[in-house]
Amino acid sequence: MDVFEALRTRRSLKPEHLLPDPVERAKIEQVLEAANWAPSHGLTEPWRFIVFQGDARKSLVATVVETMVEDGQPPLPVGDPRRTSVEQKMLRAPVTIAIVCAASSSPKIIEHEEIISTGIAVQNLHLAATAIGLGGYWTSGKKAFHPKMAAFLGLTPPARCLGFFYLGYPKGPIPAGTRKPWQDKVSWVES
């Protein structure tokens, strides 16, 4: 698959649209290598990835459940519908990758640029996954940005979690996508 086809056919496939079948480690490594070729200002390469597979996903899910409770409140009990929903959703995909931005401490590098570079790395990962027949989905929100998640992942500032990428084989055909014309989003400034 060439890059233009990967760009046009890449879709965000939520965990419920992925098969539970394991993904070969060689394929996971292949998409992580693609991520590693993202550009970064000052060649800082701020992206970091933590890969969860098998039962290791359960500890990640337990931490997500902890982020759903305010400090000082009791934990969500087993059987609580909110807890059950998170467990079912997050354990569907065979691979969950924590997306981390370890921003440079150099005063020449703006954190905003580091976050963008990490996002580009995830796009590379997603395009590579598409090219080799895998599907994926980037999710974020309170669970990713919570201090309990940072502690669980072993992050110290300025490193921070930017979300999670679910990875697996698509359950069915990839849906067609649509975009508004690119020409409507471009202005030309010429002499």
N, C-alpha and C positions, 0 to 999 in steps of 0.2 A: 504494500500500500504506500503510495507516495504521500508527501506531507500535505498536499492540497486535499486529497481524499480524506486523510485523517482529520484535517480541520473541519471539513464539511460533515463528516459522519460522527464525530465525537458527540456524545450525549451524556448528560448526568443521569446515571442509573442508580436510584435509591436502593438500599439493601434488599427491599422486597422484590426487586427486579434482578437480583443476582442469585445464582445457584449457590448452595452451601458447599459445593465440591471444593476440595483444597486446590490452591494455586501453587504450581511448581515454584520452588525457591529460585530457580534460574530465571523464570519470568519476572518474579518480583525484583530480583537484582537488575534485570534488564531495564525495567521502568525506572528504578532508582538511579541507574547510570544515566538515563536520559534526563532525569531531573537535574543531575549534577552538571549538565552542560548549559544551564541557564546563565545569563549575563549578570554581573554584579559590579557596581561602582567600586573602584579600588580593588577589584578582585578579592573581595571579602568572603564570597561564597557563604552567606549567612544561613542557608537552609540546613535543617537537620531533620531527620526522620526517625521515628521509633515505631518499629513494626510489631504488631500484636497478631498472633495466630493461635489457634487451638484454645486451650483453657486459659491462656494468658489474657485473652479478651475479657474474661470474667472479672479480673481485678480492675481493668479499665472501666467496665460497666459499673462496678461497685463504687468507684470514685465518682463517676458521673452521677450516680444516685445520691452520693454525699453532697454534691454541689447543688442539689435540688432543695436542700434543707437549710434554713437560716441558722446561723450560729446560735447555740443554746436550745435549739428545738430538738425533739427526739428524732431518731432516724426513721425513714419510711419503713414500715414493717413489711415483711414478706407477704405477698398477696395484695399489697396496695396497688391499685390500678395504674398509678403513675410509674411505680417501680417496674411492674410487669411490662408495661408498654416499652420502657427504655430497654429492658432486658431482651425482649423479643426483637426489637428493632436492631439493636447493636450487635446481637449475636447471629444475625442472619448472614451477613457477609463473612466469608472465611478469613479475610484479612482486613485489619483496620490499622491505618498508618497515622500516627500523631504527627502533625505538621508543626515544626518549631522554627521560629526565627531567632537566631543567635546573633543579634545585631552587633556590629563592630563598636568598640568604645572610642575609636578615632574621632576627634572633633571634625575631621574633614568629611566624614560620612554621616549623612542624615538618616535617622532611623526609618523614615518614610521610604527611602530608597531600598533599604534592606527588606522591608516588608514587601515591596513591589518585586524585588528579586526572588524572594521566597515564593510569591504567587506565580511568577513565571516558571520557577522550578516545578511547581505543582501542575501547571499547564503542560509543561514538557512531559511529566509523568503521565498525565491523562492522555495526551496524544499518543505516546508510546504504547500505553495500555490498549487504546483503540486499535492501533496498527497491528498488535499481536493477538487480537480477539478477546481482550478483557474489557470489562466495564468498570466504571467507578463513579464516585460521588463525594464531593467535598462538603462537609457540614461544619458549622461553627456555633457560635452563640455562647451563652453564659457558661455552659459546661466546659468549654475550651478555655475561656478566659479567667476562670475562677482560680483563686490562690490555692485551693485544695488540689486542683489539677496540676498546677505548676509544681507543687510539692511532690505529688505522686510521680510526675515525670522526672523529678530531680533537677528542675530548672532553677537557676538563680538569675536575677536581672543582670543584664538587659534581656536575656533569653526569655521568650514567651511562646506559649502555644497559640497557633492561629486556627486550629481546627483539626478535623480528622478526615481522612480519605478512606472510604470503603472501597475495597477492590475485590473483584471476583469475575466469574464467567457470567455473561448475560443469560437470563432465563429464556428469553425468546428473541424474536427479531428486534433490531434496534429501530426505534421510531424515527420517522423522517423529521427533519427540523426545518424551521423557516426563519428567515431574517428579513427585516426591512432592507431595501436596497442600500448598499454601501454608499452609493452616490449621494443619497440624502443626508449623509453624515460627514461629508467632506467638503471643505472650502478650498479653493485654489487661489493662491496669491502669486501672481506672475508679473513680470515687468511690463 
